[in-house]
Amino acid sequence: MSEKPVELDEMRSRMQALQRGCKTLLMATVDGEGQPEASYAPYVEDGGDYYVYVSDLSAHTANLIERGKACILFIENEDDAAHPFARKRAAFRCRCEEVMRGSEAFERILDRFQDRFGDLVDMLRGLLDFHLVRLVPGEGSFVAGFAKAFEIDDAKEGELRHIDPTKERG
């Protein structure tokens, strides 16, 4: 049984609302020795890509820049969830690349950070240990609740495919 297009549109809208409601994203990265690192960072979205402005003092910065990949997670606040087992969440595997300081893109995105997060960003802008990293989302998943899980082949296209729990996954 397949989802009706209107239901998929509703799920896509819910996923986008979840993302818009988060000021930060959670990140999973891997260091040079293959050790995992969990962290978070404030973000802005631009053209379907996510940007984080992160310090060399954080392990995730080198992981993002040197490994060029991460998994990001947007998740519903525990206090807002109907049940801890059913928190709404969207996760995406991302390709990561540093945006060069002084470039037009760097200035434009940092202006977006300042609009979203206030004057502290003006101070951070001048700190040379901070790097702007672009996270380009690819495949992922969205969970809207029990039996409401969806695969996403391409985050920018936003096409959701319902995961049928009665079928074997390969």
Secondary structure, DSSP 4 states (H G I P E B T S, - for coil): -PPPHHHHHHHHHHHHHHHHT-SEEEEEEE-TTS-EEEEEEEEEEETTEEEEEEETTSHHHHIIIII-EEEEEEE--GGG-S-GGG--EEEEEEEEEEEPTTSHHHHHHHHHHHHHH-THHHHHHT-TTEEEEEEEEEEEEEE-STT-EEEES-TTTT-EEE--TTSPP-
